[in-house]
Amino acid sequence: MKNTDGKNGGEPFSDRAGTFIRHLSSSEYVAVLSMIVASVYLMLTSFFPILYNLTSSFDPIDFLKNVFYFIIGMGTLAGVSFLLRKETYLQHIADETFENVIYHRLEPVLRDVAEVQVDLTNVQNQLDMMNKNIQHLSKKEASPVSQVSLNTSYHVKYIVLINLTLAVFIFMLQRPLGYVPYAITVLYIIWWLVITGEYKLWNIDVVWIWVFVPVLVLPVYTIAMNSYLPDYILFSSLFIGLGIYSFSYYSWCSYMIRGVMPFNLQDVLDSAQEKISIAKEHPARLVQNPDLAFNLKMPSRNQAGRNMILLAIALFCVTWFGYAIQHNMIPNVSWEAIGLKNFVWSASHTYVLNLVGLILILFGLKFLKRTET
């Protein structure tokens, strides 16, 4: 097999795992094409004179000459066909030999190599995330003052972004035109940019999937559902989807960098696993009477600050819904429908709730700043 490959001037070439293809060199391709062109030319130039000799005036010398040329053309074309069939047969033999003999022996080794490569890739990704986490912690310890100002600026950005999102949804609910699918997509992208910029995950490939999904889904969903859903239901679904998307993406980024799950779920999971392991080792503890004790614990400054900010956001949402219900911006929803027949939402309600929300935000940021310093 090796001698035949060497004589024909070709070398085994692998284009995918487990398949060897024996190819022709460039000079051999030129020779084959030249032979095909020459044979076709000889056959065409001699075929019509032969017909002329047989049908019109017969010239023995010209007839024999053209027959000779036609036979040479046929022979050349037959030689090219034989060469190509031989190459195809040799290629088939090489493929069968590799698949039945060589690849059968190399398959376990190749499978182990692929598994090792996957493991190395996973380890590399984990090391990259550990390096990012270490850099994040080192920066936090090296410059606490700048870190506090940076966190405060991000909190302010989120508050401004929430108000901007509410304003955009109110505007779109009043004037639902053809720009709505693109405006919704832009809002999702803005939230993605702000969260990604906070954690600086621009070099992570998975992060870009989070922005490609709303870009691909939202325009199609908005255009398709616009014909079946009322405006307020459509915008409600988009608003709720934006909240779920932002919370999920923020929680995922926080888990990737800090290893912290939302609502401290990792502590709950660790304690549950610990209790399960203790119960397996000491089953008698399962039948003990539980100790009923009330442990009232005051929230920390950090938790109090976050609760104040969340309460302020809730007040802003109540203000928006009150204003929308009073001005009939949400169809089929009125104060009478929700049990408040004689209630009227006035401008004083809006001002008071917004003022209380701003005060809560200022106090919440103040508590967070004191905790981080």
C-alpha positions as semicolon CSV with decimal commas, in nm:
position;residue;x (nm);y (nm);z (nm)
1;M;0,000;0,000;0,000
2;K;0,280;0,245;0,088
3;N;0,473;0,170;-0,237
4;T;0,164;0,231;-0,446
5;D;0,104;0,565;-0,275
6;G;0,466;0,665;-0,333
7;K;0,460;0,578;-0,701
8;N;0,150;0,776;-0,774
9;G;0,297;1,084;-0,617
10;G;0,023;1,125;-0,356
11;E;0,059;1,128;0,022
12;P;-0,195;1,028;0,283
13;F;-0,379;1,336;0,404
14;S;-0,618;1,345;0,701
15;D;-0,900;1,599;0,688
16;R;-1,095;1,463;0,985
17;A;-1,042;1,207;1,258
18;G;-1,048;0,856;1,123
19;T;-1,047;0,928;0,747
20;F;-0,740;0,928;0,518
21;I;-0,780;1,069;0,168
22;R;-0,519;1,006;-0,099
23;H;-0,512;1,314;-0,324
24;L;-0,343;1,400;-0,653
25;S;-0,070;1,657;-0,677
26;S;-0,114;1,978;-0,876
27;S;0,097;1,849;-1,167
28;E;-0,112;1,531;-1,182
29;Y;-0,431;1,738;-1,192
30;V;-0,293;1,940;-1,482
31;A;-0,196;1,621;-1,667
32;V;-0,540;1,465;-1,618
33;L;-0,720;1,780;-1,738
34;S;-0,491;1,805;-2,039
35;M;-0,560;1,443;-2,135
36;I;-0,937;1,496;-2,104
37;V;-0,927;1,812;-2,317
38;A;-0,703;1,646;-2,581
39;S;-0,919;1,336;-2,604
40;V;-1,240;1,538;-2,638
41;Y;-1,077;1,759;-2,905
42;L;-0,956;1,460;-3,107
43;M;-1,293;1,288;-3,090
44;L;-1,488;1,597;-3,194
45;T;-1,254;1,696;-3,479
46;S;-1,257;1,342;-3,623
47;F;-1,619;1,248;-3,567
48;F;-1,778;1,489;-3,816
49;P;-1,530;1,414;-4,100
50;I;-1,607;1,043;-4,054
51;L;-1,978;1,115;-4,092
52;Y;-1,905;1,328;-4,399
53;N;-1,707;1,044;-4,558
54;L;-1,980;0,793;-4,486
55;T;-2,269;1,006;-4,607
56;S;-2,128;1,223;-4,888
57;S;-1,802;1,163;-5,073
58;F;-1,588;0,879;-4,943
59;D;-1,210;0,943;-4,928
60;P;-1,025;0,632;-4,798
61;I;-0,714;0,818;-4,678
62;D;-0,910;1,092;-4,500
63;F;-1,147;0,832;-4,354
64;L;-0,862;0,620;-4,213
65;K;-0,686;0,926;-4,075
66;N;-0,995;1,047;-3,891
67;V;-1,071;0,699;-3,761
68;F;-0,715;0,683;-3,627
69;Y;-0,760;1,019;-3,452
70;F;-1,095;0,910;-3,306
71;I;-0,940;0,585;-3,172
72;I;-0,654;0,785;-3,012
73;G;-0,909;1,016;-2,844
74;M;-1,110;0,720;-2,717
75;G;-0,796;0,554;-2,583
76;T;-0,682;0,871;-2,406
77;L;-1,024;0,916;-2,242
78;A;-1,027;0,549;-2,140
79;G;-0,680;0,592;-1,983
80;V;-0,795;0,892;-1,781
81;S;-1,103;0,699;-1,665
82;F;-0,885;0,403;-1,562
83;L;-0,649;0,634;-1,368
84;L;-0,932;0,800;-1,180
85;R;-1,094;0,468;-1,097
86;K;-0,762;0,341;-0,970
87;E;-0,720;0,645;-0,747
88;T;-1,072;0,600;-0,612
89;Y;-1,009;0,233;-0,544
90;L;-0,684;0,307;-0,363
91;Q;-0,859;0,573;-0,156
92;H;-1,130;0,324;-0,063
93;I;-0,871;0,067;0,042
94;A;-0,688;0,325;0,255
95;D;-1,012;0,429;0,425
96;E;-1,112;0,071;0,499
97;T;-0,765;-0,011;0,631
98;F;-0,761;0,289;0,861
99;E;-1,114;0,239;0,995
100;N;-1,083;-0,137;1,050
101;V;-0,724;-0,157;1,176
102;I;-0,565;0,171;1,285
103;Y;-0,866;0,365;1,413
104;H;-0,999;0,059;1,596
105;R;-0,678;0,053;1,801
106;L;-0,648;0,430;1,841
107;E;-1,012;0,491;1,935
108;P;-0,967;0,441;2,315
109;V;-0,662;0,669;2,314
110;L;-0,842;0,938;2,114
111;R;-1,143;0,918;2,345
112;D;-0,918;0,961;2,650
113;V;-0,744;1,255;2,485
114;A;-1,080;1,422;2,414
115;E;-1,195;1,373;2,774
116;V;-0,867;1,515;2,905
117;Q;-0,905;1,816;2,674
118;V;-1,258;1,881;2,805
119;D;-1,135;1,854;3,165
120;L;-0,848;2,091;3,093
121;T;-1,089;2,341;2,940
122;N;-1,313;2,327;3,246
123;V;-1,015;2,368;3,478
124;Q;-0,893;2,664;3,272
125;N;-1,235;2,831;3,298
126;Q;-1,242;2,778;3,673
127;L;-0,891;2,920;3,709
128;D;-0,991;3,226;3,506
129;M;-1,291;3,286;3,731
130;M;-1,072;3,239;4,042
131;N;-0,826;3,494;3,907
132;K;-1,107;3,741;3,845
133;N;-1,238;3,682;4,195
134;I;-0,893;3,734;4,347
135;Q;-0,841;4,053;4,147
136;H;-1,182;4,176;4,257
137;L;-1,101;4,109;4,625
138;S;-0,751;4,259;4,600
139;K;-0,888;4,579;4,448
140;K;-1,153;4,593;4,718
141;E;-0,894;4,559;4,995
142;A;-0,639;4,790;4,836
143;S;-0,868;5,090;4,783
144;P;-1,174;5,073;5,013
145;V;-1,266;5,439;4,961
146;S;-1,276;5,409;4,583
147;Q;-1,463;5,079;4,612
148;V;-1,729;5,245;4,827
149;S;-1,770;5,528;4,580
150;L;-1,783;5,276;4,294
151;N;-2,056;5,069;4,464
152;T;-2,250;5,385;4,544
153;S;-2,229;5,496;4,183
154;Y;-2,361;5,159;4,068
155;H;-2,652;5,182;4,310
156;V;-2,733;5,527;4,174
157;K;-2,708;5,391;3,820
158;Y;-2,955;5,115;3,898
159;I;-3,200;5,360;4,054
160;V;-3,178;5,593;3,754
161;L;-3,213;5,297;3,520
162;I;-3,525;5,176;3,703
163;N;-3,686;5,519;3,672
164;L;-3,585;5,538;3,306
165;T;-3,735;5,195;3,242
166;L;-4,064;5,294;3,407
167;A;-4,076;5,617;3,207
168;V;-4,013;5,434;2,879
169;F;-4,283;5,177;2,953
170;I;-4,533;5,454;3,038
171;F;-4,451;5,634;2,714
172;M;-4,482;5,317;2,507
173;L;-4,812;5,227;2,677
174;Q;-4,954;5,569;2,582
175;R;-4,819;5,563;2,226
176;P;-4,771;5,201;2,113
177;L;-4,625;5,242;1,765
178;G;-4,392;5,041;1,542
179;Y;-4,082;5,130;1,744
180;V;-4,191;4,920;2,046
181;P;-4,006;4,592;1,958
182;Y;-3,679;4,777;1,909
183;A;-3,720;5,001;2,216
184;I;-3,784;4,695;2,435
185;T;-3,475;4,526;2,295
186;V;-3,266;4,838;2,363
187;L;-3,386;4,839;2,727
188;Y;-3,277;4,479;2,773
189;I;-2,938;4,558;2,617
190;I;-2,892;4,861;2,847
191;W;-2,956;4,646;3,154
192;W;-2,711;4,389;3,022
193;L;-2,446;4,656;2,964
194;V;-2,481;4,803;3,314
195;I;-2,463;4,467;3,492
196;T;-2,175;4,342;3,275
197;G;-1,988;4,668;3,330
198;E;-2,022;4,632;3,706
199;Y;-1,860;4,287;3,711
200;K;-1,631;4,344;3,407
201;L;-1,710;4,013;3,237
202;W;-1,655;4,129;2,880
203;N;-1,404;3,849;2,806
204;I;-1,638;3,564;2,908
205;D;-1,805;3,399;2,609
206;V;-2,118;3,293;2,797
207;V;-2,191;3,657;2,883
208;W;-2,260;3,735;2,517
209;I;-2,521;3,461;2,501
210;W;-2,722;3,654;2,762
211;V;-2,752;3,949;2,523
212;F;-2,805;3,746;2,206
213;V;-3,114;3,571;2,348
214;P;-3,327;3,888;2,399
215;V;-3,201;4,034;2,071
216;L;-3,326;3,726;1,885
217;V;-3,645;3,661;2,084
218;L;-3,791;4,000;2,182
219;P;-3,863;4,151;1,837
220;V;-4,029;3,831;1,717
221;Y;-4,227;3,790;2,040
222;T;-4,344;4,153;2,044
223;I;-4,451;4,156;1,679
224;A;-4,624;3,818;1,701
225;M;-4,805;3,880;2,032
226;N;-4,917;4,230;1,932
227;S;-5,193;4,074;1,723
228;Y;-5,323;3,846;2,001
229;L;-5,269;4,028;2,332
230;P;-5,401;4,367;2,450
231;D;-5,142;4,638;2,499
232;Y;-5,143;4,633;2,879
233;I;-5,100;4,253;2,893
234;L;-4,820;4,266;2,635
235;F;-4,634;4,541;2,820
236;S;-4,691;4,368;3,154
237;S;-4,533;4,050;3,022
238;L;-4,239;4,245;2,881
239;F;-4,193;4,437;3,209
240;I;-4,206;4,120;3,419
241;G;-3,970;3,948;3,174
242;L;-3,724;4,237;3,205
243;G;-3,732;4,206;3,583
244;I;-3,673;3,831;3,572
245;Y;-3,399;3,871;3,311
246;S;-3,216;4,144;3,508
247;F;-3,240;3,959;3,839
248;S;-3,127;3,629;3,686
249;Y;-2,835;3,785;3,501
250;Y;-2,725;3,985;3,806
251;S;-2,743;3,674;4,027
252;W;-2,547;3,471;3,772
253;C;-2,271;3,735;3,748
254;S;-2,254;3,758;4,127
255;Y;-2,222;3,381;4,154
256;M;-1,952;3,368;3,885
257;I;-1,737;3,636;4,052
258;R;-1,810;3,604;4,423
259;G;-1,953;3,254;4,445
260;V;-2,261;3,396;4,617
261;M;-2,610;3,279;4,524
262;P;-2,915;3,508;4,559
263;F;-3,077;3,527;4,905
264;N;-2,773;3,340;5,046
265;L;-2,903;3,012;4,907
266;Q;-2,555;2,861;4,926
267;D;-2,574;2,880;5,310
268;V;-2,914;2,708;5,306
269;L;-2,783;2,434;5,077
270;D;-2,468;2,384;5,284
271;S;-2,667;2,360;5,607
272;A;-2,914;2,119;5,446
273;Q;-2,632;1,895;5,324
274;E;-2,474;1,907;5,667
275;K;-2,799;1,809;5,836
276;I;-2,849;1,524;5,589
277;S;-2,499;1,391;5,654
278;I;-2,551;1,416;6,032
279;A;-2,885;1,240;6,003
280;K;-2,724;0,956;5,809
281;E;-2,451;0,916;6,071
282;H;-2,685;0,955;6,373
283;P;-3,040;0,848;6,283
284;A;-3,148;0,872;6,649
285;R;-3,138;1,249;6,631
286;L;-3,428;1,249;6,389
287;V;-3,673;1,140;6,662
288;Q;-3,562;1,400;6,918
289;N;-3,807;1,669;7,012
290;P;-3,718;1,994;6,843
291;D;-3,608;2,285;7,057
292;L;-3,848;2,572;7,003
293;A;-3,664;2,898;7,037
294;F;-3,730;3,239;6,895
295;N;-3,418;3,424;6,794
296;L;-3,513;3,778;6,704
297;K;-3,215;3,932;6,533
298;M;-3,195;4,289;6,419
299;P;-3,092;4,332;6,055
300;S;-2,743;4,458;5,987
301;R;-2,672;4,797;5,834
302;N;-2,611;4,637;5,497
303;Q;-2,944;4,453;5,504
304;A;-3,125;4,763;5,630
305;G;-2,980;4,971;5,348
306;R;-3,080;4,719;5,086
307;N;-3,431;4,689;5,233
308;M;-3,472;5,066;5,220
309;I;-3,369;5,074;4,854
310;L;-3,610;4,789;4,772
311;L;-3,890;4,968;4,959
312;A;-3,816;5,286;4,762
313;I;-3,839;5,093;4,436
314;A;-4,172;4,947;4,551
315;L;-4,301;5,297;4,625
316;F;-4,199;5,412;4,277
317;C;-4,390;5,118;4,128
318;V;-4,698;5,202;4,337
319;T;-4,675;5,561;4,214
320;W;-4,662;5,446;3,855
321;F;-4,956;5,208;3,889
322;G;-5,163;5,469;4,075
323;Y;-5,100;5,728;3,809
324;A;-5,174;5,474;3,532
325;I;-5,501;5,359;3,691
326;Q;-5,621;5,714;3,756
327;H;-5,562;5,820;3,395
328;N;-5,710;5,498;3,244
329;M;-5,378;5,392;3,095
330;I;-5,445;5,026;3,188
331;P;-5,766;4,903;3,021
332;N;-6,028;4,726;3,234
333;V;-5,850;4,826;3,556
334;S;-6,000;5,098;3,776
335;W;-6,022;5,186;4,144
336;E;-6,372;5,045;4,157
337;A;-6,256;4,714;4,009
338;I;-5,998;4,668;4,287
339;G;-6,238;4,766;4,567
340;L;-6,157;5,138;4,605
341;K;-6,470;5,295;4,464
342;N;-6,440;5,650;4,599
343;F;-6,060;5,672;4,590
344;V;-5,900;5,935;4,369
345;W;-5,529;5,944;4,296
346;S;-5,412;6,304;4,315
347;A;-5,084;6,477;4,247
348;S;-5,011;6,495;4,621
349;H;-4,997;6,116;4,640
350;T;-4,735;6,113;4,363
351;Y;-4,524;6,383;4,526
352;V;-4,539;6,232;4,875
353;L;-4,454;5,878;4,762
354;N;-4,169;5,998;4,540
355;L;-4,032;6,212;4,825
356;V;-4,048;5,919;5,068
357;G;-3,880;5,697;4,809
358;L;-3,595;5,945;4,759
359;I;-3,545;5,975;5,137
360;L;-3,534;5,596;5,170
361;I;-3,279;5,574;4,887
362;L;-3,055;5,836;5,050
363;F;-3,068;5,662;5,388
364;G;-3,014;5,323;5,226
365;L;-2,705;5,445;5,040
366;K;-2,580;5,604;5,362
367;F;-2,613;5,273;5,549
368;L;-2,440;5,084;5,270
369;K;-2,156;5,337;5,265
370;R;-2,102;5,308;5,640
371;T;-2,101;4,928;5,620
372;E;-1,844;4,915;5,338
373;T;-1,611;5,169;5,506
